Amino acid sequence: MSEKMLVKYCAPTLAGIKTGNLFNCSYSCEEQLQNQINEFNKILNPKGVFITLLRKNAEKALIYVYRRNRLENDMSNVEVKEFLEGNGYIFDDTCSFISELSSRLCRSEAFPHEIGLFLGYPLHDVKAFIENSGKNCKCIGCWKVYSDEGEANKIFAKYKKCTDIYCKKHSQGLSIQRLTIAV
């Protein structure tokens, strides 16, 4: 896992405009991967960004990068909390939700649909995705949109612009520590 990968796949989270991002990365040594995660956490945790390994197989790891404060805020929404609890999540704290998500990912090749809530997707779009089996959406960007297409497209454009700027700045030598906004 490299700094370049974190910037490419997680720029909106690093910038503080998105709750979280997921990406897969190849690895050959689990200990080395965990050391990389630990090193990045030393740099990013003081700025409110956390990295965790959600799932791994023999050669790929699913990495979750998130803003703890944003995730706690998202999960404290009564409707989100009720939805997750209705789907078997037990709320002790945000870490317990992440642990349950990781367990579900490890038990199945498929992504649990509620994963969108961990990425900052709107609850109504997550519910509609489930109700429609992923069909009949108005548009597709970072997620399948079932409600406010105009607002979603603005968000998608903001995420893309952020990613483009961050990738450019990183290629010009700006470190992930400098790129990550403390929020």
Secondary structure per residue as TSV (DSSP state, phi and psi in degrees):
chain	resnum	aa	ss	phi	psi
A	1	M	-	360.0	127.5
A	2	S	-	-114.8	163.7
A	3	E	H	-59.4	-40.1
A	4	K	H	-59.8	-41.6
A	5	M	H	-63.5	-43.9
A	6	L	H	-60.0	-42.9
A	7	V	H	-66.7	-46.3
A	8	K	H	-62.2	-43.2
A	9	Y	H	-98.0	-10.9
A	10	C	H	-132.0	14.4
A	11	A	H	-51.5	-46.8
A	12	P	H	-61.0	-33.7
A	13	T	H	-71.6	-43.7
A	14	L	H	-60.0	-34.9
A	15	A	T	-79.3	-10.7
A	16	G	T	84.9	16.2
A	17	I	S	-107.5	2.7
A	18	K	S	-143.4	147.5
A	19	T	S	-66.6	-47.4
A	20	G	E	-164.1	164.7
A	21	N	E	-137.5	154.2
A	22	L	E	-121.8	146.7
A	23	F	E	-156.3	153.9
A	24	N	E	-94.3	142.5
A	25	C	E	-139.2	145.0
A	26	S	E	-77.8	149.6
A	27	Y	-	-151.0	155.0
A	28	S	S	-114.1	-21.6
A	29	C	-	-134.6	116.6
A	30	E	H	-60.9	-39.3
A	31	E	H	-62.7	-41.6
A	32	Q	H	-64.7	-42.1
A	33	L	H	-60.7	-46.7
A	34	Q	H	-64.0	-36.4
A	35	N	H	-63.7	-40.2
A	36	Q	H	-63.4	-44.9
A	37	I	H	-59.2	-45.7
A	38	N	H	-61.0	-42.3
A	39	E	H	-65.3	-44.1
A	40	F	H	-64.8	-37.8
A	41	N	H	-62.8	-35.8
A	42	K	H	-60.8	-37.1
A	43	I	H	-78.2	-42.5
A	44	L	H	-93.1	-29.1
A	45	N	G	-55.4	-42.3
A	46	P	G	-61.2	-18.7
A	47	K	G	-98.3	4.2
A	48	G	T	92.2	8.6
A	49	V	E	-108.2	135.1
A	50	F	E	-127.9	145.4
A	51	I	E	-122.9	132.9
A	52	T	E	-140.4	149.8
A	53	L	E	-87.6	118.3
A	54	L	E	-91.5	-38.2
A	55	R	E	-156.7	148.5
A	56	K	E	-144.7	152.9
A	57	N	-	-124.9	-161.9
A	58	A	S	-61.2	-26.9
A	59	E	S	-135.2	-10.4
A	60	K	E	-128.5	147.4
A	61	A	E	-124.8	139.9
A	62	L	E	-98.0	116.6
A	63	I	E	-105.9	134.4
A	64	Y	E	-113.8	122.5
A	65	V	E	-115.2	125.8
A	66	Y	E	-147.6	159.0
A	67	R	E	-94.7	110.0
A	68	R	H	-57.3	-45.0
A	69	N	H	-62.8	-41.7
A	70	R	H	-66.1	-42.4
A	71	L	H	-63.4	-44.2
A	72	E	H	-60.1	-41.3
A	73	N	H	-63.9	-46.4
A	74	D	H	-59.9	-44.4
A	75	M	H	-74.2	-18.0
A	76	S	H	-81.8	-10.9
A	77	N	S	-60.6	126.7
A	78	V	H	-56.0	-44.9
A	79	E	H	-65.5	-41.0
A	80	V	H	-64.5	-46.6
A	81	K	H	-60.0	-45.7
A	82	E	H	-62.8	-40.8
A	83	F	H	-62.4	-47.9
A	84	L	H	-65.7	-43.8
A	85	E	H	-63.1	-36.5
A	86	G	H	-66.2	-19.3
A	87	N	T	-103.8	19.8
A	88	G	T	93.7	3.3
A	89	Y	-	-81.7	139.7
A	90	I	-	-107.6	125.4
A	91	F	-	-92.7	106.6
A	92	D	S	-106.1	-49.7
A	93	D	-	-161.8	178.2
A	94	T	H	-61.3	-36.0
A	95	C	H	-61.8	-34.6
A	96	S	H	-67.2	-35.8
A	97	F	H	-64.1	-43.1
A	98	I	H	-65.0	-40.9
A	99	S	H	-61.8	-42.2
A	100	E	H	-66.1	-41.7
A	101	L	H	-59.5	-45.8
A	102	S	H	-59.9	-43.9
A	103	S	H	-60.1	-43.3
A	104	R	H	-65.1	-39.8
A	105	L	H	-65.4	-37.5
A	106	C	H	-72.1	-26.7
A	107	R	H	-82.7	-14.5
A	108	S	-	-144.3	148.1
A	109	E	S	-73.1	-29.6
A	110	A	S	-76.1	154.7
A	111	F	-	-85.6	132.3
A	112	P	-	-66.6	135.1
A	113	H	T	-62.1	-26.9
A	114	E	T	-69.4	-5.2
A	115	I	H	-57.3	-28.6
A	116	G	H	-57.3	-31.6
A	117	L	H	-67.9	-27.0
A	118	F	H	-78.6	-10.8
A	119	L	T	-107.3	0.9
A	120	G	T	89.3	14.1
A	121	Y	-	-74.0	148.5
A	122	P	-	-64.1	139.1
A	123	L	H	-56.9	-42.6
A	124	H	H	-62.8	-32.5
A	125	D	H	-74.4	-36.0
A	126	V	H	-64.3	-46.2
A	127	K	H	-62.7	-44.1
A	128	A	H	-65.8	-36.1
A	129	F	H	-59.1	-45.6
A	130	I	H	-65.8	-47.5
A	131	E	H	-62.9	-32.6
A	132	N	T	-100.6	8.9
A	133	S	T	51.3	37.1
A	134	G	T	78.6	5.7
A	135	K	-	-106.3	170.5
A	136	N	S	64.9	26.6
A	137	C	-	-78.9	160.6
A	138	K	S	-79.6	-35.9
A	139	C	E	-161.6	165.7
A	140	I	E	-126.9	129.9
A	141	G	S	-140.0	-118.1
A	142	C	S	-67.7	-25.2
A	143	W	S	-146.5	169.3
A	144	K	E	-83.0	126.7
A	145	V	E	-101.1	130.1
A	146	Y	S	-117.5	-10.8
A	147	S	S	-120.3	-94.4
A	148	D	-	-88.8	86.5
A	149	E	H	-61.0	-42.4
A	150	G	H	-61.4	-47.4
A	151	E	H	-64.6	-42.0
A	152	A	H	-61.7	-42.6
A	153	N	H	-63.9	-34.4
A	154	K	H	-64.3	-42.2
A	155	I	H	-65.4	-43.9
A	156	F	H	-59.3	-42.7
A	157	A	H	-65.0	-39.3
A	158	K	H	-63.8	-43.4
A	159	Y	H	-63.8	-41.5
A	160	K	H	-65.8	-44.9
A	161	K	H	-61.1	-43.9
A	162	C	H	-59.2	-47.3
A	163	T	H	-61.9	-44.2
A	164	D	H	-60.0	-45.8
A	165	I	H	-65.2	-45.7
A	166	Y	H	-64.2	-41.9
A	167	C	H	-63.1	-41.1
A	168	K	H	-64.6	-47.8
A	169	K	H	-62.7	-38.9
A	170	H	H	-66.3	-41.5
A	171	S	H	-66.2	-21.1
A	172	Q	T	-88.6	2.8
A	173	G	T	108.5	-1.4
A	174	L	-	-74.2	128.5
A	175	S	-	-76.5	162.8
A	176	I	H	-62.9	-33.1
A	177	Q	H	-62.8	-42.2
A	178	R	H	-72.3	-34.5
A	179	L	H	-74.0	-27.1
A	180	T	S	-80.2	125.4
A	181	I	-	-87.0	132.8
A	182	A	-	-82.1	118.3
A	183	V	-	-123.2	360.0
